[in-house]
Amino acid sequence: ESALDGTAKCTRSGQCRHEAVLKYSSPFVPMETGVLDKSGILGTDVGSGEVQYITPYAAKLYRHPEYSFSTRYHQLAQAEWFEAMKKQHRDEILAAAATYFD
């Protein structure tokens, strides 16, 4: 269930914000097997104020824009995926958090 696809309502503002960040970040996250992308879901404590990718290699991939990432599965895959996602989806994330207060 996700508040972003209409199947559930957010119970907390942080839940909406975290779901939005994960949803919009996914196309930017480098993907070979899908473990890195899924680790963002597993590593995020809703309401904590941060999304954390918990694979041992997440930080290394995030911090090295000189790496050449495959775009086979995620065409926008790149280092610093959160920053790239924010440039395109900042307003949607803020709107998702605001839905909690509607």
C-alpha positions in Angstrom: 0.0 0.0 0.0 1.2 3.5 -0.8 -0.3 6.9 -0.3 1.3 7.9 -3.5 -0.7 5.5 -5.7 -3.9 6.1 -3.9 -4.2 2.8 -2.1 -3.6 4.2 1.4 -3.5 7.5 3.3 -0.4 8.7 4.9 -0.5 8.3 8.7 2.3 10.8 9.2 3.8 13.6 7.1 7.1 11.8 7.2 5.6 8.7 5.7 4.4 10.7 2.7 7.7 12.4 2.3 9.7 9.2 2.5 7.5 7.4 0.0 7.8 10.3 -2.4 11.6 10.4 -2.1 11.9 6.7 -2.7 9.4 6.7 -5.6 11.1 9.6 -7.4 14.6 8.6 -6.6 14.2 5.1 -8.0 14.8 5.9 -11.7 18.1 7.7 -10.7 19.4 4.8 -8.5 22.0 2.7 -10.3 20.5 -0.8 -10.9 22.0 -4.1 -11.8 20.1 -6.5 -9.5 17.7 -4.2 -7.7 19.3 -4.7 -4.3 20.6 -1.1 -4.0 17.2 0.4 -4.9 15.3 -2.0 -2.5 17.8 -1.2 0.3 16.4 2.3 0.4 13.1 0.9 1.4 14.6 -1.5 3.9 16.9 1.1 5.4 14.4 3.9 5.8 12.8 4.5 9.2 9.6 6.4 8.4 9.5 9.6 10.3 13.2 9.7 11.0 13.7 12.5 8.5 16.2 10.5 6.3 16.2 7.9 3.6 19.1 5.5 3.9 20.4 3.1 1.3 21.9 0.3 3.4 24.0 -1.9 1.0 27.7 -1.9 1.8 28.4 -0.2 -1.6 25.7 2.5 -1.6 27.9 5.3 -0.3 30.7 4.5 -2.7 28.4 4.5 -5.7 26.6 7.7 -4.5 29.9 9.6 -4.1 31.5 8.8 -7.4 30.1 10.6 -10.4 33.0 9.6 -12.4 31.7 6.0 -12.5 29.9 4.9 -15.6 26.6 3.5 -14.6 24.5 1.2 -16.8 21.3 2.6 -17.9 19.9 -0.7 -19.0 17.2 -0.8 -16.2 17.2 2.8 -14.9 17.9 5.2 -17.8 18.6 8.1 -15.4 21.0 6.1 -13.2 23.8 8.2 -11.7 25.8 9.0 -8.7 24.3 11.5 -6.2 20.8 10.2 -7.2 19.1 12.1 -4.4 20.4 15.4 -5.6 19.5 14.7 -9.2 16.0 13.6 -8.2 15.5 16.7 -6.1 16.2 18.9 -9.1 13.3 17.3 -11.0 10.8 16.4 -8.2 11.2 18.8 -5.3 7.7 20.2 -5.7 6.1 16.8 -5.8 7.8 15.7 -2.6 6.7 18.9 -0.8 3.1 18.3 -2.2 3.2 14.7 -0.9 4.2 15.8 2.5 1.4 18.5 2.4 -1.3 15.8 1.7 -1.0 14.7 5.3 -2.4 18.0 6.4 -5.4 18.0 4.0 
